[in-house]
Amino acid sequence: MTKIILETDSMGNYIVAEVKKGGRDQLIQTDWDFPMIAQIFGHVSRYKGNDPSKQIASAVKYLDDHIGKVILSDFFDNFE
């Protein structure tokens, strides 16, 4: 498990980064990925099933409200 932080860049894209010097980061720019990233950071969507636009909108709101949030996660374990 690694500490990760949710950040944004100057273009408003989401970035998941390790909280350590020289840590890895991952740009999240596809809206289909937003619900998964929001879930990793603690979001529980009310919109299940057939309405992806509502799931994405809900995830964006959550992510925007949680920029700077730090959590312990195995997010980067899948990249090794």
N, C-alpha and C positions, 0 to 999 in steps of 0.2 A: 504494500500500500504506500502511496506517495501523496504528499500534499499537492493539490492542484488549485488553481485560481481561475475564475472566469473573468476575462478581460475583453476589451474592444480595441480595435485599431482606429486610425483616423478616418477610415471609410465607413465605420459603423459595423464592421464584421466582428463576429464573436471569435475569441481565441481562448482555448484551454491551454494553460501553461503549468509546468511544474514549478513549485515554489522552492527553488534552489538555484544557486549561481550556476549558469551554464545549462540549466534545465531545458528539456524539450518543450516545444509548443506545437499546437495543431490549430490551423485556421479552419473555422466552421462557417462555410459560406452558402451551403445548399439548404434552402428552407425545409426540405424533407428531413434534415438532420436535427433541426431545432428541438422537436419534441424529445428525442433521445437525450440530447445534451441537457435540456431542462430537467428531465427525469433524473439524470445522474446528479444534478445539483439540488434535488429534493422536490421537484414539482410533481404534483399528482393531478393529472388532467381530469376534468369532469367530462370531457368529450371523447368518448370511446366509440369505436365502430367506423361508420361510413362517412364522416365529415372531416377529411384531412385539413380543410381550410380553417376550421374552428380549432383543431388541435394545434396547428402551426401558430395561429394568432394568439392562443392561450400561452404557448411556449415562449413566443417572442415577448409578451408582456412580462412573464416570469423572469426570463433572462435579463431583460432591461432593468427590472427591479432588483436584480441580484448581482450586478456587475461588482466585482471585487470580492465575492464570496469565496472562501477557502474551505475545502473539504479534504478528507482522506479518501482516496479512490485507487482502484486498479486500472484506471482509464488507459494509461500508457503501457500496461502489461501486454496488450494486444498488438503493440507496434514493434515489439522486440523480436 
